[in-house]
């Protein structure tokens, strides 16, 4: 009886939180699924049910395919850069925790994560400027010709990846530092007695033991990468100031279809595709890292 009362009390305690979560998170997702199956035009009173017609149209939409490709490249580019760099920086900072500059190192790495996105993107836009940017001026010292970073379709995607990685790095480093602090020191001392060097301990001890941290950081980084919008909106605008023309991403395509073309149902189908991609990739990450962790 006591156990049952505790269970009822626990359920009643978390019920308000679950209700808020369902209203804020689950209901919009369900409503988006419903909208994706309708021809939902803001300007029209009739919103007929059309089934999977929106998804069929997506398959032949050139702008959607371009946005999906750019978003995928950006998301995986940020993931490939952020994970190894964050792990190495966290290891260096962790082993300098006794230094009087340890707090400065952590703050310097984490600041980009909390800086407001639009001013940061504007600063990076100036860095990548073809005529006045310091990046081209620096490359000119080595005889490299100036590059039109933000006007070339390939280079502009690279610029967005750099900006997103710069912003994601601080949070990833912070999580890895917490992970390093939880590792048993005795294993590193035993490895040192056996003649293992610092890089060898990092490769054979730190990386396998930090797999749960890597799983979390990779999932968060990949999800945020697929939701990239403001970086491309501000950074990769064309000469006339039209935002995001050089780098078209999925969120931008959804917003244009919703509020410029008034095709809310079509935009909802894009959101459903994005949700499905993120869920599948998250499941793949959990499966791969858990299997590797079990084998290790």
KOLZA-168351 format. One record per residue (C-alpha): x, y, z; residue number from 1. Coordinates in steps of 0.25 Angstrom, whole numbers, plus 5000, padded with zeros to 4 digits. Last residue first. Layout:
BEGIN
<node><X>X</X><Y>Y</Y><Z>Z</Z><k>NUM</k></node>
...
//
This chain:
BEGIN
<node><X>5140</X><Y>4992</Y><Z>4897</Z><k>296</k></node>
<node><X>5130</X><Y>4983</Y><Z>4890</Z><k>295</k></node>
<node><X>5118</X><Y>4989</Y><Z>4899</Z><k>294</k></node>
<node><X>5123</X><Y>5003</Y><Z>4896</Z><k>293</k></node>
<node><X>5124</X><Y>5000</Y><Z>4881</Z><k>292</k></node>
<node><X>5110</X><Y>4995</Y><Z>4881</Z><k>291</k></node>
<node><X>5105</X><Y>5007</Y><Z>4889</Z><k>290</k></node>
<node><X>5112</X><Y>5017</Y><Z>4880</Z><k>289</k></node>
<node><X>5106</X><Y>5010</Y><Z>4867</Z><k>288</k></node>
<node><X>5092</X><Y>5008</Y><Z>4872</Z><k>287</k></node>
<node><X>5091</X><Y>5022</Y><Z>4879</Z><k>286</k></node>
<node><X>5096</X><Y>5029</Y><Z>4867</Z><k>285</k></node>
<node><X>5087</X><Y>5021</Y><Z>4857</Z><k>284</k></node>
<node><X>5075</X><Y>5025</Y><Z>4866</Z><k>283</k></node>
<node><X>5079</X><Y>5040</Y><Z>4866</Z><k>282</k></node>
<node><X>5081</X><Y>5039</Y><Z>4851</Z><k>281</k></node>
<node><X>5067</X><Y>5033</Y><Z>4849</Z><k>280</k></node>
<node><X>5060</X><Y>5043</Y><Z>4858</Z><k>279</k></node>
<node><X>5067</X><Y>5055</Y><Z>4852</Z><k>278</k></node>
<node><X>5063</X><Y>5050</Y><Z>4838</Z><k>277</k></node>
<node><X>5049</X><Y>5048</Y><Z>4842</Z><k>276</k></node>
<node><X>5048</X><Y>5062</Y><Z>4848</Z><k>275</k></node>
<node><X>5053</X><Y>5068</Y><Z>4836</Z><k>274</k></node>
<node><X>5043</X><Y>5061</Y><Z>4827</Z><k>273</k></node>
<node><X>5032</X><Y>5065</Y><Z>4836</Z><k>272</k></node>
<node><X>5037</X><Y>5079</Y><Z>4835</Z><k>271</k></node>
<node><X>5037</X><Y>5079</Y><Z>4820</Z><k>270</k></node>
<node><X>5022</X><Y>5073</Y><Z>4821</Z><k>269</k></node>
<node><X>5019</X><Y>5085</Y><Z>4830</Z><k>268</k></node>
<node><X>5024</X><Y>5094</Y><Z>4819</Z><k>267</k></node>
<node><X>5015</X><Y>5088</Y><Z>4809</Z><k>266</k></node>
<node><X>5003</X><Y>5089</Y><Z>4818</Z><k>265</k></node>
<node><X>5006</X><Y>5104</Y><Z>4821</Z><k>264</k></node>
<node><X>5007</X><Y>5108</Y><Z>4807</Z><k>263</k></node>
<node><X>5005</X><Y>5123</Y><Z>4808</Z><k>262</k></node>
<node><X>5016</X><Y>5126</Y><Z>4798</Z><k>261</k></node>
<node><X>5024</X><Y>5136</Y><Z>4806</Z><k>260</k></node>
<node><X>5020</X><Y>5132</Y><Z>4820</Z><k>259</k></node>
<node><X>5019</X><Y>5117</Y><Z>4820</Z><k>258</k></node>
<node><X>5027</X><Y>5113</Y><Z>4807</Z><k>257</k></node>
<node><X>5038</X><Y>5124</Y><Z>4811</Z><k>256</k></node>
<node><X>5039</X><Y>5119</Y><Z>4825</Z><k>255</k></node>
<node><X>5040</X><Y>5104</Y><Z>4821</Z><k>254</k></node>
<node><X>5051</X><Y>5108</Y><Z>4811</Z><k>253</k></node>
<node><X>5059</X><Y>5115</Y><Z>4822</Z><k>252</k></node>
<node><X>5057</X><Y>5104</Y><Z>4832</Z><k>251</k></node>
<node><X>5063</X><Y>5094</Y><Z>4821</Z><k>250</k></node>
<node><X>5075</X><Y>5102</Y><Z>4817</Z><k>249</k></node>
<node><X>5078</X><Y>5110</Y><Z>4805</Z><k>248</k></node>
<node><X>5093</X><Y>5115</Y><Z>4805</Z><k>247</k></node>
<node><X>5095</X><Y>5126</Y><Z>4794</Z><k>246</k></node>
<node><X>5082</X><Y>5132</Y><Z>4795</Z><k>245</k></node>
<node><X>5081</X><Y>5132</Y><Z>4810</Z><k>244</k></node>
<node><X>5076</X><Y>5147</Y><Z>4812</Z><k>243</k></node>
<node><X>5074</X><Y>5156</Y><Z>4800</Z><k>242</k></node>
<node><X>5083</X><Y>5168</Y><Z>4803</Z><k>241</k></node>
<node><X>5085</X><Y>5171</Y><Z>4788</Z><k>240</k></node>
<node><X>5099</X><Y>5166</Y><Z>4788</Z><k>239</k></node>
<node><X>5095</X><Y>5152</Y><Z>4794</Z><k>238</k></node>
<node><X>5092</X><Y>5147</Y><Z>4808</Z><k>237</k></node>
<node><X>5101</X><Y>5136</Y><Z>4813</Z><k>236</k></node>
<node><X>5104</X><Y>5141</Y><Z>4827</Z><k>235</k></node>
<node><X>5091</X><Y>5146</Y><Z>4832</Z><k>234</k></node>
<node><X>5081</X><Y>5136</Y><Z>4828</Z><k>233</k></node>
<node><X>5091</X><Y>5125</Y><Z>4827</Z><k>232</k></node>
<node><X>5095</X><Y>5126</Y><Z>4842</Z><k>231</k></node>
<node><X>5080</X><Y>5129</Y><Z>4845</Z><k>230</k></node>
<node><X>5076</X><Y>5116</Y><Z>4840</Z><k>229</k></node>
<node><X>5083</X><Y>5103</Y><Z>4845</Z><k>228</k></node>
<node><X>5073</X><Y>5093</Y><Z>4850</Z><k>227</k></node>
<node><X>5080</X><Y>5081</Y><Z>4844</Z><k>226</k></node>
<node><X>5093</X><Y>5086</Y><Z>4851</Z><k>225</k></node>
<node><X>5085</X><Y>5087</Y><Z>4864</Z><k>224</k></node>
<node><X>5081</X><Y>5073</Y><Z>4863</Z><k>223</k></node>
<node><X>5095</X><Y>5068</Y><Z>4859</Z><k>222</k></node>
<node><X>5102</X><Y>5075</Y><Z>4871</Z><k>221</k></node>
<node><X>5092</X><Y>5070</Y><Z>4881</Z><k>220</k></node>
<node><X>5093</X><Y>5056</Y><Z>4877</Z><k>219</k></node>
<node><X>5108</X><Y>5057</Y><Z>4875</Z><k>218</k></node>
<node><X>5110</X><Y>5063</Y><Z>4889</Z><k>217</k></node>
<node><X>5101</X><Y>5052</Y><Z>4896</Z><k>216</k></node>
<node><X>5108</X><Y>5041</Y><Z>4889</Z><k>215</k></node>
<node><X>5122</X><Y>5046</Y><Z>4892</Z><k>214</k></node>
<node><X>5118</X><Y>5048</Y><Z>4906</Z><k>213</k></node>
<node><X>5114</X><Y>5033</Y><Z>4907</Z><k>212</k></node>
<node><X>5127</X><Y>5029</Y><Z>4899</Z><k>211</k></node>
<node><X>5136</X><Y>5036</Y><Z>4909</Z><k>210</k></node>
<node><X>5142</X><Y>5023</Y><Z>4914</Z><k>209</k></node>
<node><X>5146</X><Y>5019</Y><Z>4900</Z><k>208</k></node>
<node><X>5153</X><Y>5032</Y><Z>4897</Z><k>207</k></node>
<node><X>5160</X><Y>5034</Y><Z>4910</Z><k>206</k></node>
<node><X>5166</X><Y>5021</Y><Z>4911</Z><k>205</k></node>
<node><X>5173</X><Y>5016</Y><Z>4898</Z><k>204</k></node>
<node><X>5174</X><Y>5029</Y><Z>4891</Z><k>203</k></node>
<node><X>5176</X><Y>5039</Y><Z>4902</Z><k>202</k></node>
<node><X>5186</X><Y>5029</Y><Z>4909</Z><k>201</k></node>
<node><X>5194</X><Y>5027</Y><Z>4897</Z><k>200</k></node>
<node><X>5194</X><Y>5042</Y><Z>4895</Z><k>199</k></node>
<node><X>5200</X><Y>5044</Y><Z>4909</Z><k>198</k></node>
<node><X>5210</X><Y>5033</Y><Z>4908</Z><k>197</k></node>
<node><X>5208</X><Y>5019</Y><Z>4913</Z><k>196</k></node>
<node><X>5220</X><Y>5013</Y><Z>4920</Z><k>195</k></node>
<node><X>5213</X><Y>5003</Y><Z>4929</Z><k>194</k></node>
<node><X>5214</X><Y>5013</Y><Z>4941</Z><k>193</k></node>
<node><X>5207</X><Y>5023</Y><Z>4933</Z><k>192</k></node>
<node><X>5196</X><Y>5014</Y><Z>4930</Z><k>191</k></node>
<node><X>5194</X><Y>5011</Y><Z>4944</Z><k>190</k></node>
<node><X>5194</X><Y>5026</Y><Z>4947</Z><k>189</k></node>
<node><X>5184</X><Y>5028</Y><Z>4936</Z><k>188</k></node>
<node><X>5175</X><Y>5016</Y><Z>4942</Z><k>187</k></node>
<node><X>5176</X><Y>5022</Y><Z>4956</Z><k>186</k></node>
<node><X>5171</X><Y>5035</Y><Z>4952</Z><k>185</k></node>
<node><X>5157</X><Y>5030</Y><Z>4950</Z><k>184</k></node>
<node><X>5149</X><Y>5038</Y><Z>4940</Z><k>183</k></node>
<node><X>5138</X><Y>5048</Y><Z>4945</Z><k>182</k></node>
<node><X>5147</X><Y>5060</Y><Z>4943</Z><k>181</k></node>
<node><X>5149</X><Y>5056</Y><Z>4928</Z><k>180</k></node>
<node><X>5134</X><Y>5056</Y><Z>4926</Z><k>179</k></node>
<node><X>5131</X><Y>5070</Y><Z>4932</Z><k>178</k></node>
<node><X>5142</X><Y>5075</Y><Z>4923</Z><k>177</k></node>
<node><X>5135</X><Y>5068</Y><Z>4911</Z><k>176</k></node>
<node><X>5122</X><Y>5075</Y><Z>4914</Z><k>175</k></node>
<node><X>5129</X><Y>5089</Y><Z>4915</Z><k>174</k></node>
<node><X>5137</X><Y>5086</Y><Z>4902</Z><k>173</k></node>
<node><X>5124</X><Y>5082</Y><Z>4895</Z><k>172</k></node>
<node><X>5117</X><Y>5095</Y><Z>4899</Z><k>171</k></node>
<node><X>5129</X><Y>5104</Y><Z>4895</Z><k>170</k></node>
<node><X>5130</X><Y>5097</Y><Z>4881</Z><k>169</k></node>
<node><X>5116</X><Y>5099</Y><Z>4876</Z><k>168</k></node>
<node><X>5118</X><Y>5114</Y><Z>4873</Z><k>167</k></node>
<node><X>5131</X><Y>5112</Y><Z>4866</Z><k>166</k></node>
<node><X>5126</X><Y>5100</Y><Z>4859</Z><k>165</k></node>
<node><X>5113</X><Y>5108</Y><Z>4854</Z><k>164</k></node>
<node><X>5122</X><Y>5119</Y><Z>4848</Z><k>163</k></node>
<node><X>5132</X><Y>5110</Y><Z>4841</Z><k>162</k></node>
<node><X>5121</X><Y>5101</Y><Z>4835</Z><k>161</k></node>
<node><X>5114</X><Y>5114</Y><Z>4830</Z><k>160</k></node>
<node><X>5127</X><Y>5118</Y><Z>4824</Z><k>159</k></node>
<node><X>5129</X><Y>5105</Y><Z>4817</Z><k>158</k></node>
<node><X>5115</X><Y>5106</Y><Z>4811</Z><k>157</k></node>
<node><X>5119</X><Y>5120</Y><Z>4806</Z><k>156</k></node>
<node><X>5131</X><Y>5114</Y><Z>4800</Z><k>155</k></node>
<node><X>5123</X><Y>5104</Y><Z>4792</Z><k>154</k></node>
<node><X>5113</X><Y>5114</Y><Z>4786</Z><k>153</k></node>
<node><X>5123</X><Y>5125</Y><Z>4784</Z><k>152</k></node>
<node><X>5118</X><Y>5139</Y><Z>4788</Z><k>151</k></node>
<node><X>5121</X><Y>5138</Y><Z>4803</Z><k>150</k></node>
<node><X>5136</X><Y>5134</Y><Z>4802</Z><k>149</k></node>
<node><X>5139</X><Y>5142</Y><Z>4789</Z><k>148</k></node>
<node><X>5154</X><Y>5138</Y><Z>4791</Z><k>147</k></node>
<node><X>5166</X><Y>5147</Y><Z>4790</Z><k>146</k></node>
<node><X>5178</X><Y>5141</Y><Z>4784</Z><k>145</k></node>
<node><X>5189</X><Y>5134</Y><Z>4792</Z><k>144</k></node>
<node><X>5202</X><Y>5140</Y><Z>4792</Z><k>143</k></node>
<node><X>5205</X><Y>5137</Y><Z>4807</Z><k>142</k></node>
<node><X>5203</X><Y>5150</Y><Z>4812</Z><k>141</k></node>
<node><X>5190</X><Y>5151</Y><Z>4804</Z><k>140</k></node>
<node><X>5184</X><Y>5140</Y><Z>4812</Z><k>139</k></node>
<node><X>5184</X><Y>5149</Y><Z>4824</Z><k>138</k></node>
<node><X>5177</X><Y>5160</Y><Z>4816</Z><k>137</k></node>
<node><X>5167</X><Y>5150</Y><Z>4811</Z><k>136</k></node>
<node><X>5164</X><Y>5147</Y><Z>4825</Z><k>135</k></node>
<node><X>5164</X><Y>5161</Y><Z>4830</Z><k>134</k></node>
<node><X>5152</X><Y>5164</Y><Z>4822</Z><k>133</k></node>
<node><X>5151</X><Y>5177</Y><Z>4814</Z><k>132</k></node>
<node><X>5150</X><Y>5173</Y><Z>4799</Z><k>131</k></node>
<node><X>5144</X><Y>5158</Y><Z>4800</Z><k>130</k></node>
<node><X>5138</X><Y>5160</Y><Z>4813</Z><k>129</k></node>
<node><X>5140</X><Y>5147</Y><Z>4821</Z><k>128</k></node>
<node><X>5144</X><Y>5154</Y><Z>4834</Z><k>127</k></node>
<node><X>5133</X><Y>5164</Y><Z>4832</Z><k>126</k></node>
<node><X>5122</X><Y>5153</Y><Z>4831</Z><k>125</k></node>
<node><X>5129</X><Y>5147</Y><Z>4843</Z><k>124</k></node>
<node><X>5125</X><Y>5159</Y><Z>4851</Z><k>123</k></node>
<node><X>5111</X><Y>5160</Y><Z>4845</Z><k>122</k></node>
<node><X>5109</X><Y>5145</Y><Z>4849</Z><k>121</k></node>
<node><X>5114</X><Y>5148</Y><Z>4864</Z><k>120</k></node>
<node><X>5104</X><Y>5160</Y><Z>4864</Z><k>119</k></node>
<node><X>5093</X><Y>5151</Y><Z>4860</Z><k>118</k></node>
<node><X>5096</X><Y>5139</Y><Z>4869</Z><k>117</k></node>
<node><X>5097</X><Y>5146</Y><Z>4882</Z><k>116</k></node>
<node><X>5109</X><Y>5141</Y><Z>4889</Z><k>115</k></node>
<node><X>5106</X><Y>5130</Y><Z>4899</Z><k>114</k></node>
<node><X>5113</X><Y>5119</Y><Z>4891</Z><k>113</k></node>
<node><X>5125</X><Y>5128</Y><Z>4886</Z><k>112</k></node>
<node><X>5128</X><Y>5130</Y><Z>4901</Z><k>111</k></node>
<node><X>5131</X><Y>5116</Y><Z>4905</Z><k>110</k></node>
<node><X>5145</X><Y>5115</Y><Z>4899</Z><k>109</k></node>
<node><X>5150</X><Y>5127</Y><Z>4906</Z><k>108</k></node>
<node><X>5143</X><Y>5124</Y><Z>4919</Z><k>107</k></node>
<node><X>5149</X><Y>5111</Y><Z>4920</Z><k>106</k></node>
<node><X>5163</X><Y>5116</Y><Z>4917</Z><k>105</k></node>
<node><X>5162</X><Y>5128</Y><Z>4926</Z><k>104</k></node>
<node><X>5157</X><Y>5119</Y><Z>4938</Z><k>103</k></node>
<node><X>5170</X><Y>5110</Y><Z>4936</Z><k>102</k></node>
<node><X>5179</X><Y>5122</Y><Z>4936</Z><k>101</k></node>
<node><X>5184</X><Y>5120</Y><Z>4950</Z><k>100</k></node>
<node><X>5188</X><Y>5106</Y><Z>4945</Z><k>99</k></node>
<node><X>5184</X><Y>5094</Y><Z>4953</Z><k>98</k></node>
<node><X>5173</X><Y>5091</Y><Z>4943</Z><k>97</k></node>
<node><X>5183</X><Y>5090</Y><Z>4932</Z><k>96</k></node>
<node><X>5181</X><Y>5075</Y><Z>4930</Z><k>95</k></node>
<node><X>5166</X><Y>5078</Y><Z>4928</Z><k>94</k></node>
<node><X>5169</X><Y>5090</Y><Z>4918</Z><k>93</k></node>
<node><X>5177</X><Y>5081</Y><Z>4909</Z><k>92</k></node>
<node><X>5167</X><Y>5069</Y><Z>4910</Z><k>91</k></node>
<node><X>5155</X><Y>5078</Y><Z>4907</Z><k>90</k></node>
<node><X>5163</X><Y>5084</Y><Z>4895</Z><k>89</k></node>
<node><X>5165</X><Y>5070</Y><Z>4890</Z><k>88</k></node>
<node><X>5151</X><Y>5066</Y><Z>4892</Z><k>87</k></node>
<node><X>5145</X><Y>5079</Y><Z>4886</Z><k>86</k></node>
<node><X>5154</X><Y>5077</Y><Z>4874</Z><k>85</k></node>
<node><X>5150</X><Y>5063</Y><Z>4871</Z><k>84</k></node>
<node><X>5135</X><Y>5065</Y><Z>4873</Z><k>83</k></node>
<node><X>5133</X><Y>5079</Y><Z>4867</Z><k>82</k></node>
<node><X>5139</X><Y>5078</Y><Z>4853</Z><k>81</k></node>
<node><X>5132</X><Y>5065</Y><Z>4849</Z><k>80</k></node>
<node><X>5119</X><Y>5069</Y><Z>4855</Z><k>79</k></node>
<node><X>5120</X><Y>5083</Y><Z>4848</Z><k>78</k></node>
<node><X>5122</X><Y>5077</Y><Z>4835</Z><k>77</k></node>
<node><X>5111</X><Y>5066</Y><Z>4837</Z><k>76</k></node>
<node><X>5101</X><Y>5077</Y><Z>4840</Z><k>75</k></node>
<node><X>5106</X><Y>5087</Y><Z>4829</Z><k>74</k></node>
<node><X>5106</X><Y>5076</Y><Z>4818</Z><k>73</k></node>
<node><X>5092</X><Y>5071</Y><Z>4822</Z><k>72</k></node>
<node><X>5087</X><Y>5085</Y><Z>4822</Z><k>71</k></node>
<node><X>5093</X><Y>5088</Y><Z>4808</Z><k>70</k></node>
<node><X>5087</X><Y>5075</Y><Z>4803</Z><k>69</k></node>
<node><X>5073</X><Y>5077</Y><Z>4809</Z><k>68</k></node>
<node><X>5072</X><Y>5092</Y><Z>4804</Z><k>67</k></node>
<node><X>5077</X><Y>5088</Y><Z>4790</Z><k>66</k></node>
<node><X>5066</X><Y>5076</Y><Z>4790</Z><k>65</k></node>
<node><X>5056</X><Y>5086</Y><Z>4795</Z><k>64</k></node>
<node><X>5059</X><Y>5096</Y><Z>4784</Z><k>63</k></node>
<node><X>5058</X><Y>5085</Y><Z>4773</Z><k>62</k></node>
<node><X>5045</X><Y>5080</Y><Z>4777</Z><k>61</k></node>
<node><X>5043</X><Y>5067</Y><Z>4771</Z><k>60</k></node>
<node><X>5042</X><Y>5058</Y><Z>4784</Z><k>59</k></node>
<node><X>5035</X><Y>5070</Y><Z>4791</Z><k>58</k></node>
<node><X>5023</X><Y>5068</Y><Z>4782</Z><k>57</k></node>
<node><X>5021</X><Y>5054</Y><Z>4787</Z><k>56</k></node>
<node><X>5022</X><Y>5058</Y><Z>4801</Z><k>55</k></node>
<node><X>5011</X><Y>5069</Y><Z>4799</Z><k>54</k></node>
<node><X>5002</X><Y>5059</Y><Z>4792</Z><k>53</k></node>
<node><X>5003</X><Y>5049</Y><Z>4803</Z><k>52</k></node>
<node><X>4988</X><Y>5051</Y><Z>4808</Z><k>51</k></node>
<node><X>4981</X><Y>5062</Y><Z>4801</Z><k>50</k></node>
<node><X>4971</X><Y>5066</Y><Z>4811</Z><k>49</k></node>
<node><X>4965</X><Y>5079</Y><Z>4807</Z><k>48</k></node>
<node><X>4967</X><Y>5093</Y><Z>4813</Z><k>47</k></node>
<node><X>4956</X><Y>5102</Y><Z>4808</Z><k>46</k></node>
<node><X>4956</X><Y>5116</Y><Z>4813</Z><k>45</k></node>
<node><X>4968</X><Y>5120</Y><Z>4804</Z><k>44</k></node>
<node><X>4978</X><Y>5131</Y><Z>4807</Z><k>43</k></node>
<node><X>4986</X><Y>5123</Y><Z>4818</Z><k>42</k></node>
<node><X>4987</X><Y>5111</Y><Z>4809</Z><k>41</k></node>
<node><X>4987</X><Y>5097</Y><Z>4816</Z><k>40</k></node>
<node><X>4986</X><Y>5086</Y><Z>4805</Z><k>39</k></node>
<node><X>4985</X><Y>5076</Y><Z>4816</Z><k>38</k></node>
<node><X>4993</X><Y>5064</Y><Z>4820</Z><k>37</k></node>
<node><X>5005</X><Y>5072</Y><Z>4825</Z><k>36</k></node>
<node><X>4995</X><Y>5080</Y><Z>4834</Z><k>35</k></node>
<node><X>4992</X><Y>5068</Y><Z>4842</Z><k>34</k></node>
<node><X>5007</X><Y>5064</Y><Z>4844</Z><k>33</k></node>
<node><X>5009</X><Y>5078</Y><Z>4848</Z><k>32</k></node>
<node><X>4998</X><Y>5077</Y><Z>4858</Z><k>31</k></node>
<node><X>5004</X><Y>5065</Y><Z>4864</Z><k>30</k></node>
<node><X>5017</X><Y>5072</Y><Z>4866</Z><k>29</k></node>
<node><X>5011</X><Y>5084</Y><Z>4871</Z><k>28</k></node>
<node><X>5003</X><Y>5076</Y><Z>4882</Z><k>27</k></node>
<node><X>5016</X><Y>5068</Y><Z>4886</Z><k>26</k></node>
<node><X>5025</X><Y>5080</Y><Z>4890</Z><k>25</k></node>
<node><X>5018</X><Y>5091</Y><Z>4897</Z><k>24</k></node>
<node><X>5005</X><Y>5085</Y><Z>4901</Z><k>23</k></node>
<node><X>5011</X><Y>5071</Y><Z>4904</Z><k>22</k></node>
<node><X>5022</X><Y>5077</Y><Z>4911</Z><k>21</k></node>
<node><X>5013</X><Y>5086</Y><Z>4920</Z><k>20</k></node>
<node><X>5004</X><Y>5073</Y><Z>4923</Z><k>19</k></node>
<node><X>5017</X><Y>5065</Y><Z>4926</Z><k>18</k></node>
<node><X>5021</X><Y>5076</Y><Z>4936</Z><k>17</k></node>
<node><X>5008</X><Y>5077</Y><Z>4942</Z><k>16</k></node>
<node><X>5007</X><Y>5062</Y><Z>4944</Z><k>15</k></node>
<node><X>5021</X><Y>5060</Y><Z>4950</Z><k>14</k></node>
<node><X>5016</X><Y>5062</Y><Z>4964</Z><k>13</k></node>
<node><X>5003</X><Y>5054</Y><Z>4962</Z><k>12</k></node>
<node><X>5011</X><Y>5042</Y><Z>4957</Z><k>11</k></node>
<node><X>5021</X><Y>5043</Y><Z>4968</Z><k>10</k></node>
<node><X>5009</X><Y>5043</Y><Z>4978</Z><k>9</k></node>
<node><X>5002</X><Y>5031</Y><Z>4972</Z><k>8</k></node>
<node><X>5015</X><Y>5023</Y><Z>4972</Z><k>7</k></node>
<node><X>5018</X><Y>5027</Y><Z>4987</Z><k>6</k></node>
<node><X>5003</X><Y>5023</Y><Z>4990</Z><k>5</k></node>
<node><X>5006</X><Y>5009</Y><Z>4983</Z><k>4</k></node>
<node><X>5018</X><Y>5007</Y><Z>4990</Z><k>3</k></node>
<node><X>5011</X><Y>5010</Y><Z>5004</Z><k>2</k></node>
<node><X>5000</X><Y>5000</Y><Z>5000</Z><k>1</k></node>
//
